Amino acid sequence: MAAIKGRKSTNKNPPIFSHEFVIQNHADIVSCVAMVFVVGLMVQVTSPLAYTFIAVHHNVSNSLTPGEAPLPEKYTTGWKDACAVFFYFLITIVMHAVIQEYIFDKITKRLHLSKIRLSKFNESSQLIVFYLSSAIWGLDIIIRDNLLINITSLWDDYPALLSFSLKLFFIGQFAYWLHCYPELYFQRAKKEEIFPRVTQATVGLLFTLAAYFFNFQQVGVVLLVLHYIGDALQHSARIIEFTDRSENTARLAFLIANPVYILVRIISIGLATLVFVYGLPQTETSLDYAAGNFNISTVRYAALAAIVLFQFDLLFRFAKEQIKRKQDVNAPVVSKTKSKQKPKKKEGTKKSTQSEDDDLPEVDQATNKNLRSRTAGKAK
């Protein structure tokens, strides 16, 4: 879920259909594929097929009778949602590339970050955009559907029909988490970065898919908004730590983000317990797959267990990260004592120079490499 690298201006153009060509031009290629569906709407023959991918389907609103006031459109789930997810999956890849190239790449050029900090900055910045946009969108749905003031609506109308905004919200969630997999190739992700990103995308996809399939969309959107608010503040504090040299600003950012992160986990566990233990059992019926009714004890307690375990896992990782952060504060004292020892092998010196270069900005890394190559040539 980190950002793609900017296009490198080179004199030689890579061969067509090569890996380098696809990576450099993947946004243009994907946008052309998306335009095929848009142009298909203008042709009468292909319009029904293109409409299947672009529009939101499975509208179950009742037909209006003469003199009746118009009602808001309501939707249910169905197989055509997969077509819409594919189209918005393409749009997400294009938006990811545009935001990265025209906003974040220009910011990082002025910051002169090291390779490690640059990768973390790109990852956090892209996640902040997704988390904030999803949180604002979800809050708008919660206010319009009156989910918090009338909290019993989370279980009284189960399985409730979906509004247009709520259905499109979940389609957007699926599109984002699915686009994280090809982005690993477009970003030239390192081996050590692949597993954490794949795990994050898979967990996000599975939880949103489970909430959508089992018709827990109302409680799902509330839990997602809480989760995104806590994570958005955490990544914002990390960006401040990367970019701002004053330690006081970073400490203030984490002083705000850390309690909110913990509070969000506690609220999520309490809300899930309220809905799955107290609310939904009041309207429990038999399993009915055709009607989308999965309100049985097995499904409820499995969903509650998954949510609680996930929240405790996040708290455990958070505590582990805080301990590591405190240890890193004392790390420079230890590194100075170790740096006095002379390396015994030449391979160790090479690795040390590479590690030192990684901590430097990209401009300084290039100059150091040129100087080492010149000195090596003169020695020969």
Secondary structure as UniProt FT lines:
FT   TURN            16..17
FT   HELIX           19..24
FT   HELIX           26..40
FT   TURN            41..42
FT   TURN            44..46
FT   HELIX           47..54
FT   TURN            66..67
FT   STRAND          74..75
FT   TURN            79..80
FT   HELIX           81..99
FT   HELIX           100..104
FT   HELIX           105..111
FT   HELIX           115..144
FT   TURN            145..150
FT   HELIX           151..154
FT   TURN            155..157
FT   STRAND          162..163
FT   HELIX           164..186
FT   TURN            187..188
FT   HELIX           191..213
FT   TURN            214..215
FT   HELIX           217..243
FT   HELIX           247..273
FT   HELIX           274..279
FT   HELIX           280..283
FT   TURN            289..292
FT   HELIX           297..329
FT   HELIX           331..339
FT   HELIX           346..358
FT   HELIX           362..379
//
